Structures are given as structure tokens and as C-alpha cells.
Amino acid sequence: MLLSILLFSLMDASVKWLGATYPTAQIMFFRCSVAFVPVLVIVGLRGGFGILRTTQKKLHLLRSIMGVGAMGFAFYAFSLMPLAEAVSILHTAPLFMTALSVILLRETVGIRRWSAVILGFAGMLLVVRPGSGMLESGSLYMLAAAFLIGCTTIIIRHLGKLDDPVCITFYFTVTGLLVSTLGIFIQGWQQPPLLDLGLLIMVGLLGGMAQYLMTVSYQHLAVGTLAPLKYLSIVFSGSIAFLVWSEVPDVQSIFGIGIIILSGLYTLHRELIRGARARV
């Protein structure tokens, strides 16, 4: 999960850089088409296309559509927002995920963890700044992406008990490739120079490996344990944004980001205590 977070942070920074020049659908196309190559290699190493057999076709389709929708919203929002603020909103996904895990996975969430979730949403509001400018700032698109990621993570948690991680990644990548190809016909194609072509290819490689590693991680640990770890991407992305774009969040955003991080760390703390008691 930690390696997945680092790779996703590097991918997000690349997407933000490219988003100032290229249509969202074109960036998504490279994300999915390039990632499809290592996915096929992994399929071959794991025994061939037989590993893609599943009895959960509808659930795979739902997960893939939601995941591609989240990708599109997030990629577009990156082009509009400072990177640290965008990632902090995106990583309210674990808050949605914790709440959804109670309904869909019937996991137990105590009053302290619920309090942390509520506090995290309060921090999110400080960063999002609800109002008429949410579309222009990109915050509403990123919030939609966060909700969809929370939903897809719950589905991955269920699918991971039935299908191989490469199966889940394969169907998601194929769906993203089809949807982004359709999007190119709508948004158009801009021929990239060699340097930008390298960055577009890098988006696909980073995203494909990060997606696979994240899927594997959810097979081995509970949602409540993994979710708070994703807040580390705020630190990774914030550092990259400062070095590349000299971005520094204002006081209100820093305060909101801090609340989000603290709520995540406290949730992790409570999960570890609960796990220790269960082992005893």
C-alpha cells in the first residue's frame, strides 16, 4: 500500500502537469493503454487468460465504471486545483469508505472512529469551501471522485475474496481504455512532443502498477487499517507540488488538511487497538 501511494502521487503530479495542455480523455487513454501492457504480462505470468474467469461480471462492471468515473473527475480537477489541496480532498475517500464498510461489509465502527470520520469531513469542508465557485475551482469534481473511490474500494474488498487481483485490474483497465477512446472522439486529440509523450507513457506505467499493488493490499488487510495510510499521499503530493510549482496552501487549507490527516491517524490508532484486543 505504501508503494502504491508513492506511485499514485507521482502519477497525480504528472497528470497535473499534462492537464494544462492536453484533454482529460487523452491523458486517461495513455493511463489505461500503457497500463494494459504490464497487466497483460502479469496475466501471462499468472497462467494465462483463465485467471480472468469470474462469476461476478456485474460487480466487475460496476466497479470498473465507478473507477473510470473517479479517474475522469480527478484528472480534470488536477488541472484546476493546487495539487496538495486536490489530493487532500481526494483522500476523503477513506471517510466515505469507513462509513460504507459498515453497510456493505458489516464491519464494526465504534463511536470514536465515527467521531474521527465526522471530524475528517469537517476538515474537508475547510479545504473544499462550499459555494458557487466549486465547479470553477475543481473541488466539486474532486469530491465526486473521492466518493466514487470510496465505493469502488468497498467493491474491491469484496471481489478480492473471490477473484485474483490481476482479474480486477484487467477489467478496470479495459473499461478505462474503451471509455477514454470514446472521450477522445468528443474532446479531440493533441499530438504531443517527445517529452510530453514520455510523461503520458509514465502516467500509464505508474497508474497500472499502483492500481495492482493497491488491489493486492486490500486482500490482506482490513479496510479500516489501510484507509488511513492513504493520507500519506498528502505529504508526498504536497512535497512534489512545492518543489515543482512552488505551491503552498493558505492557512485555511493547511488547517483543513491537518484535520483530515489527524482524523485518519486517529482512525488507524483505534483500528490497531481493536485488532490487538481481537488477537487477545
Secondary structure, 3 states (H helix, E strand, C coil): CHHHHHHHHHHHHHHHHHHCCCCHHHHHHHHHHHHHHHHHHHHHHCCCHHHHCCCCHHHHHHHHHHHHHHHHHHHHHHCCCCHHHHHHHHCCHHHHHHHHHHHHCCCCCCHHHHHHHHHHHHHHHHHHCCCCCHHHHCHHHHHHHHHHHHHHHHHHHHHCCCCCHHHHHHHHHHHHHHHHHHHHHHHCCCCCCHHHHHHHHHHHHHHHHHHHHHHHHHHHCCHHHHHHHHHHHHHHHHHHHHHHHCCCCCHHHHHHHHHHHHHHHHHHHHHHHHHHHHHC
